[in-house]
Amino acid sequence: MLQPRKKMFIKEVITTDQLGQPCDPVSRVAALAVIRNPLAGKFSEDLSELFEIGGELGPNLATEAISHLDGAPISYGKAAIVGMNGDLEQGGAVIHPKLGAPMRAAADGGEAVIPSNAKLGAPGCTIDLPLGHKDNPWSFDHFDTMTLSVADAPKPDEIVLCLAYADGGRPIPRCGKGPVKT
């Protein structure tokens, strides 16, 4: 069983837009896990060890994140920050092959691709985790971002795995609904 160095949960409840206009409350929750990067400092064609990390941590992180939402999950996203002794592809390996299925299962389905982001970074750096509607990839109202960081991570030999859910879209969206699917 993989033991993260630490887990962190961030919850936001939005009740107005940036200008103070009241809106229906939207809660967004991110779950972050700081893990040791077993491939730090070395190149490897075989990233399967990292694939397994997303699959192993995903179910519990997703379930815990959703339990903190005020409503049912409507949007989701994922991200990874790789410490400086790793490489970008190692972050992709943690979030892509095996993290999506447990995220969809926890959200009661999900037809849309899960928006994602990965980057290299030092402790305390931020990452913009993109959010999108779990079933409708063309729902402009749900294109959103959570900016996340962990003050002491990632260390050079760590990865910060991030996943997030929201129970609504942006406050007071006015950009249109996107193309109508036929």
C-alpha positions as CSV (number, residue, x, y, z in Angstrom):
1,M,0.0,0.0,0.0
2,L,1.4,3.4,-1.1
3,Q,1.8,5.8,1.8
4,P,1.7,9.5,0.8
5,R,3.9,11.8,2.8
6,K,0.9,13.9,3.3
7,K,-2.6,14.5,2.0
8,M,-4.4,17.9,1.8
9,F,-7.9,18.9,1.0
10,I,-8.9,22.4,-0.2
11,K,-12.5,23.4,-0.2
12,E,-13.8,26.7,-1.7
13,V,-17.4,27.8,-1.5
14,I,-18.2,30.6,-3.9
15,T,-21.2,32.8,-3.1
16,T,-20.4,35.9,-5.3
17,D,-18.5,36.6,-8.5
18,Q,-15.3,38.6,-8.3
19,L,-17.2,41.9,-8.3
20,G,-19.5,40.9,-5.4
21,Q,-22.6,40.0,-7.5
22,P,-24.4,37.2,-5.5
23,C,-24.7,33.8,-7.1
24,D,-25.9,30.3,-6.3
25,P,-23.3,28.8,-4.1
26,V,-20.7,26.6,-5.9
27,S,-18.4,24.3,-3.9
28,R,-15.1,23.1,-5.3
29,V,-12.9,20.6,-3.5
30,A,-9.3,19.5,-4.4
31,A,-7.5,16.5,-2.9
32,L,-3.7,16.5,-3.1
33,A,-1.3,13.7,-2.2
34,V,2.4,14.2,-1.9
35,I,4.2,11.0,-2.9
36,R,7.8,9.9,-3.4
37,N,8.7,9.7,-7.1
38,P,10.3,6.2,-7.6
39,L,11.8,7.3,-10.9
40,A,13.3,10.6,-9.7
41,G,16.7,11.2,-11.1
42,K,16.6,8.6,-13.8
43,F,15.1,8.2,-17.3
44,S,12.9,5.1,-17.8
45,E,10.9,4.0,-20.8
46,D,8.7,1.9,-18.5
47,L,6.5,4.2,-16.5
48,S,4.1,1.5,-15.3
49,E,5.1,1.9,-11.7
50,L,3.8,5.5,-11.9
51,F,0.6,4.4,-13.6
52,E,-0.2,2.2,-10.6
53,I,0.1,5.2,-8.2
54,G,-2.8,7.0,-9.8
55,G,-4.8,3.8,-9.8
56,E,-4.0,3.1,-6.2
57,L,-4.6,6.6,-4.7
58,G,-7.4,7.6,-7.0
59,P,-10.4,5.8,-5.4
60,N,-9.8,7.1,-1.9
61,L,-8.8,10.6,-2.9
62,A,-11.8,10.9,-5.2
63,T,-14.3,9.6,-2.6
64,E,-12.9,11.9,0.1
65,A,-13.0,14.9,-2.2
66,I,-16.6,14.3,-3.2
67,S,-17.6,13.8,0.4
68,H,-16.6,17.5,1.1
69,L,-18.7,18.9,-1.8
70,D,-22.0,20.5,-0.8
71,G,-23.8,19.0,-3.9
72,A,-23.4,16.3,-6.4
73,P,-20.2,16.4,-8.5
74,I,-20.7,18.1,-11.9
75,S,-17.2,19.1,-12.9
76,Y,-13.8,17.4,-12.5
77,G,-10.1,17.8,-13.3
78,K,-6.7,16.5,-12.4
79,A,-3.1,17.7,-12.2
80,A,0.4,16.8,-11.1
81,I,3.5,18.8,-10.0
82,V,6.7,16.8,-10.5
83,G,9.7,17.7,-8.3
84,M,12.8,19.0,-10.2
85,N,14.6,15.5,-10.2
86,G,11.7,14.1,-12.2
87,D,10.4,14.8,-15.7
88,L,7.1,16.0,-17.1
89,E,6.1,12.6,-18.5
90,Q,6.3,11.1,-15.0
91,G,3.5,13.5,-13.9
92,G,1.5,12.5,-16.9
93,A,2.0,8.8,-16.0
94,V,0.5,9.4,-12.5
95,I,-2.6,11.2,-13.8
96,H,-3.5,9.6,-17.1
97,P,-3.6,5.8,-17.5
98,K,-5.3,4.8,-14.3
99,L,-6.6,7.8,-12.4
100,G,-9.5,8.6,-14.7
101,A,-11.6,5.4,-14.0
102,P,-11.7,5.9,-10.2
103,M,-12.5,9.6,-10.6
104,R,-15.4,8.7,-12.9
105,A,-16.7,6.0,-10.7
106,A,-16.7,8.3,-7.6
107,A,-18.6,10.9,-9.6
108,D,-21.2,8.4,-10.8
109,G,-20.0,8.3,-14.4
110,G,-18.5,10.9,-16.6
111,E,-18.7,10.9,-20.4
112,A,-16.2,13.8,-21.0
113,V,-12.4,13.6,-21.0
114,I,-11.0,14.8,-17.6
115,P,-9.2,18.0,-18.1
116,S,-5.6,17.9,-16.9
117,N,-2.3,19.7,-16.4
118,A,1.2,18.7,-15.3
119,K,4.4,20.7,-14.7
120,L,7.8,20.6,-13.1
121,G,8.1,22.7,-10.0
122,A,9.8,23.4,-6.7
123,P,8.2,23.4,-3.2
124,G,5.3,25.8,-3.0
125,C,4.9,26.3,-6.7
126,T,1.3,26.6,-8.0
127,I,-0.5,24.6,-10.6
128,D,-3.7,25.5,-12.4
129,L,-6.0,22.5,-12.3
130,P,-8.5,22.8,-15.1
131,L,-12.2,21.8,-14.4
132,G,-14.7,20.8,-17.0
133,H,-18.2,19.3,-17.0
134,K,-18.0,15.6,-16.4
135,D,-20.5,14.6,-19.1
136,N,-20.6,17.5,-21.6
137,P,-17.2,18.7,-22.8
138,W,-18.9,21.6,-24.5
139,S,-20.4,23.2,-21.4
140,F,-18.6,26.5,-21.4
141,D,-20.3,27.4,-18.1
142,H,-18.1,24.7,-16.4
143,F,-14.7,25.6,-17.8
144,D,-13.0,26.7,-14.7
145,T,-9.7,26.5,-12.8
146,M,-8.5,25.9,-9.2
147,T,-5.0,27.2,-8.4
148,L,-3.3,24.8,-6.0
149,S,-0.1,24.6,-4.1
150,V,1.5,22.8,-1.2
151,A,4.0,24.9,0.8
152,D,6.6,22.2,1.3
153,A,6.1,20.1,-1.8
154,P,7.1,18.8,-4.2
155,K,10.6,18.1,-2.9
156,P,13.0,17.2,-5.8
157,D,12.1,13.5,-5.5
158,E,8.3,13.9,-5.1
159,I,5.2,14.3,-7.1
160,V,2.0,16.1,-5.9
161,L,-1.0,14.4,-7.3
162,C,-4.1,16.6,-7.5
163,L,-7.7,15.9,-8.4
164,A,-10.7,18.1,-8.0
165,Y,-14.5,18.2,-8.3
166,A,-17.1,21.0,-8.3
167,D,-20.8,20.9,-7.8
168,G,-21.4,23.8,-10.2
169,G,-19.9,26.0,-12.9
170,R,-18.4,29.5,-12.7
171,P,-20.4,32.0,-10.8
172,I,-22.9,33.8,-13.1
173,P,-21.6,32.4,-16.4
174,R,-22.5,34.5,-19.4
175,C,-20.3,33.0,-22.2
176,G,-23.0,30.7,-23.7
177,K,-23.7,27.1,-23.5
178,G,-21.4,26.0,-26.4
179,P,-22.4,24.0,-29.5
180,V,-25.6,22.0,-29.4
181,K,-24.8,18.3,-29.8
182,T,-26.8,16.5,-32.4
